[in-house]
């Protein structure tokens, strides 16, 4: 399989509305459940014209938005999995010109996209 370390996907929710009690609703692009863990994935396409931040800084803003215990816990409930299941938060960030971060490509490859 061309060296892919693809993970078997058991469930996918598209644009789920995650709302822990008393918190604002967040809508990531995908919730993905594998045998080992749950992934919260959000995609962003950004302009690289005139930005005074690097793509990694832009991605960090997206990651910090979702990387909170309340949202991770709610994601686990939505998927009906054990609350001890690891949850990882990822952004797939790409510029209009197609530049992306290595991390974004790695997570896409890991999930077999």
Secondary structure, 3 states (H helix, E strand, C coil): CCCCCCCCEEEEEECCCECCCCCCCECCCEEEEECCEEEEEEEEEECCCCCCCCHHHHHHHHHHHHCCHHHHHHHHHHHCCCCCCEEEEEEEEEECCCCECHHHHHHHHHCCC
